[in-house]
Amino acid sequence: MKSMHPTLRRHDLNLLPVFDAVFRHRSVRLAAEELSVSTSALSHALSRLRIFLQDPLFYREGHRMCPSVYACQLAPSVASALCSLNQQLSPQPAFDPATSDACFQIAITDYTAFCVFPALIHALQASAPGLRFDLRYLPHSPALNELLAGEIDLALGFSVPGEAAHPELDETDWFEDEYVVISHVNRTSLSFDDYLAARHLVVTPWNESKGVIDLQLEGQGYRRKVIMKTPSVLSAPFIVAQSDLLMAIPRLVANRLKQAADIAILALPFRVPAFSVKIYSHQRSGKREATDWLKKVLQQVRVGEH
C-alpha cells in the first residue's frame, strides 16, 4: 500500500515550531525563550532541520539570523499550517449560553416551528440573546442522513413506524400530541359517516402518498376523499375556513391556527393513537455540550404557548 504523506513520515514535525520561531524573531536566543528550551537545544534542532531540508535556512549577519531564499519561501506555509493546527487542536471553550453566539442548524416541520419556537425564543431572549438558529425544512423525516453527516445539529420530528433506531443517534422523547379535525365554524358536530362523506385537505411536508390518518382508516377498511394536498400548513386553515373541506391536524397546531383563522376544532370521530415528538441528535456531535444544553431547554419549554 502506498504510504500517505511520505515526506512528513520522515520528518520530525516538532522542528517546524523551531523554524517558525527563528524566522519570526531572527534570533536563536529569543526563539529558545519563546519555546522554553535552551539555546543549545534549539541550535541542535535547527541543525537537524538544515540537514533534512538540505538548505542552510538561516545565516548570521551580526546578531541576526537572516533567512535564506528557501526559508522565505517556506515560512508562510509553515506559519499557516501551525496556526491552523493550533486552532483546530486547542480544547473547545466551555459553552456559555449567556455569551455564546453559536448557530444551531435544526431540521423542523411547520408543526415543530409552530409549537416550539415562539416559546423557545421568548425563553432565550434574556438568558441567551446571542444564540442563532438556522431552521431547515428537509424533504424527509427524521433527517437521519443530515444528522449523520453533521449538516444539522438537531432534528425535531416524529419517529418513523417500523424504522430501527440508528446506533449513532440519540432519540429523546419530547412531548405527545393528538389529532383533531378543523372545519369551517358552522360545523358543530362530526360523526364517522360525516367524516367519510366529506372532502379533505391533507398537509404532506415530505410529499408522502399516505399519512397516519389514511393508514389508520385503511386498516379498518375505509378510505377518505382527499381532494387537496399541500406541503405547508400555512394556507390550510384559511382554505378550510372558506370551504367544506376537513383537515386532520395535531391539536397544538389547531389551537394556534384558531387564533388566526375562523375555524372550528372537532374531535376525530375514530381512534388514532396519540403520537410522540422526538428530539434527534448525533452522539458525536461537534457541539455536544451546546446541543445537550439546548435539548434540556427544549424539554423545559411549555410547548404550544406564546
N, C-alpha and C positions, 0 to 999 in steps of 0.2 A: 504494500500500500504506500502511495506517495505521501511523504510527510508534509503536513501543513506548516507554513512559516519556517522553512529550513534555516534562514538566517537568524531568526530570533531564537531558535532552539540551540544554536551555537554561541549565542551572545548572552552575557550577564547583564540583564536589564537593570540591575542595581547601579550600573555605571552611567546610565542616562541622566539621573539627577545630578551626578558629579559634573558631567559635561555641561548641563544646563546652568548650574550654579557658577562654574568658572566663566562661562560665556557671558552671563549677566554681570558678574562682579569684576571680571577681568583681573581676578586675584585668587591665588590658591588659598591664602590665609582667610579671606572673607568667605570664600566658598566653604572652607572647612568649618568655620564658625556657624554658618547657616545650617550645615548638615550635621553639626555636633560630632565631628570626627577630628582627629589630629591632622596637622598639615602633612605629615609623612604618610599617613594612611590615604589621604586624598591624592597625594602625588603618585603613590603606588597604583591607585585606581586609574588615574589619568594615563599612566604608562601602559597599563593593560588595554585601555581603550584605544590608545595610539597604535598598539600592535595589531589589535583586531581590525581596526579600520584602515590600517596601512597609510596613515596620514599623521603629520605632526600635530594637527589640530590647533595648538597654541604655541607661540614662541615669545620669549621675554623681550620686552622693549622697556628698559629701565625697571620700574616696579610694576609694570602692567603686563598682563598676559594677553597678547594680541592674537585674535583668531586667524586661522588660515582661510583661504578661499573656500575650501570644502566645509570647514566648520561654519562659515557664514551661510552656506547653502543648507546645511543640515539643521542649524539651530531653530528656525521657525517650525519645522516639522516635529522636532523633539519637544519643544515648548508646548505646542498644541496638543500632542499626544499625552504628555504628562498632565497638563491642565484638565483634559477630558477625563483621563483615568482617575485623577484626584477627585473630581466632582462626582463621577459615577460610583466610585468605591467608598466615598465618605458615608458614614452612617446617616440614615434619614433622620431629620429632626423630629421630635415628638409632635404629634398632631395636636394643635391647639385650636379648637373651633372658633374661639373668640378673636383670634388674629389671622387665621388661615384664609387664603384666597383660592383654595383648591377648587377645581371644577370637577363635578361628578357627571359622568355620562350615564344616563339612566334610560333603559328601554321601558316605554309606557304604552298604554292604550288611552283612548278618550276616558274610559271608565276610571282608571287609576289616577289620571290627571284631574278629573272632576272631583273625585272623592278625597284625594290626599293633598295635592299641592297648595290649595288655598290655605288649609290649616297648617301645613308644614312651613310655608314661607312666613305666615303670621307668627309661628312659634320661633323662627330663627332670626327674624329681622332685628331683634335686640341682642340676642346671645351669640349669633354667628353672622354678622352682617356682610362679611367679605366672601362667604361661600357662593359659588356659582353652580348653576345646573344647566346641563345640555340634555334636554329631553328629546328622545328619538322614537319615532314610530317605526316599528320594524314589521316586515311582511309575514311574520310568523311568531308563535309563542311557544316556549318562554325565552327565546333568544339564546339558546344554548351555544350555538356556534360563535356568536359575537362575544359571549362571556368567556368561552374557552380561548378565544383569540386575543382577549384583553382589550377589545374595542369598546366595551362598555364596562362600567363598574358594578351596576346592579340592574336587575330586571324585575319589574313589578308585574305579576300576571298570574294566570291560572295554571295549575298542573294539567298536563295532557293525559287524559284517561288511557291507561294501558302502557304508558311510557315509563321505562325503568329509570330510577334516579341515577344521574351521572356521578361516578365516584369522585370527580374533581370539583363538583359544585355543592354548595350548601343551600338547602331549602329551608326557609324559616316560615312557619305558619304565621300568618299575619292577622287576618280577620275573616269573618264569614258574612255572607250576604245571601239574599233570596230573590227569586224572580217574581215580579208583579207585572200587571198589564196597564199600559196607559192608553187612554181613549179621549175623544172629544168630551167636553164637560156634560153633555146632555145624557150620556150613558150612565146609568146609576147601578146597574147590576150586570152580571155576566155569567151565564151558565156554560157548561161544557158544549152543549149543542150550539149556543150562540158563538162560542169561540171557533168551532169548526166551520160554521157557516160564514164567518167574517173573512174579510180580506186583511192581509198582514204586511207590515213593513218590517224588515229584518236588517240589523246592522251586522256587517261582516268585515271586521277590521283586517282579517288576513285573507279575504276573498274565499273563505271556506264555503263549500257547497251546502253543508248541513251544520246546524248549530245544536246546542244541548236540547232545546225545546223540540226540534224536529226529530232528533234521535229518540227522545222520550215518547213522543207520540207514535212514532213508527214501531216502537217496542210494544205498544198497545194496539197496533193495527190501524192507526189513523194517520191522516195527513192534513196539513193546513194549506190554505191558499196564499202563497207568498207572491205578491204582485210587484214588490219593490225591494231591492237590496241597495244598501249604501255602505261605504266603508267608514263613515263618520257619523257620530251620534248628534253632531251639532244641529243639523237641519231637521232631524227626525221628529222631535216633539212639535215643531211648528207645522209640519206636514200632517201629523196625526190630529192636531187641534182643529184643522180646517178640512178634515175628510172623515170617512167612515172607517179608516184603517185602524187596526190594533197593533200594538207593539209590545212584546215581552222584553223587559229590561230589568236590571238589578234595582232593588228598592232604593239604595243610596243615591243612585243617579236620578231615578224618578223623582225623589224628594227635592233634589236640587233643580231639576228641569221645571218642576211645577212652579217655581218662583219666577220663571221667565216665560212660560207658555201656558195657554189656557187649556189645561188638560185635567182629566180625572185619573186617579190611581185606583185600580181594582185588583182584587185577589185573583191569582191564577186559578182557573176552575179545575185543575187536576194537579196531582202531586209531582213536583220536581224537587229533588233534594237540594238543600242549601249547598252553596259552593264555597270553597276555601280560596282565598287570595294569598299568594306566597311572595316572599322576597327571595330572589335567587342571587347568589354571589359566587365568585371563584375562590376556592380555598387558598390559592397562592396569588391573590391579587396584589399588585404593586402598591395599592393604597389600603392595605389590610387594616391598619389602625383606624384610618379615616372611615372606611366603609363599615367597619364594626360599630363605630360610633353612630354613623348615620342610621344603620339598621335599628339600633336601640331607640334613637329619636323617633323613627317611623313607627315603631311598636308603641310608643307613648302618645302619638298624635291621636286626637279624637277624630277618627275618620268620618267624613261627611259633614263636618262643621265648618263655619265661616263661609 
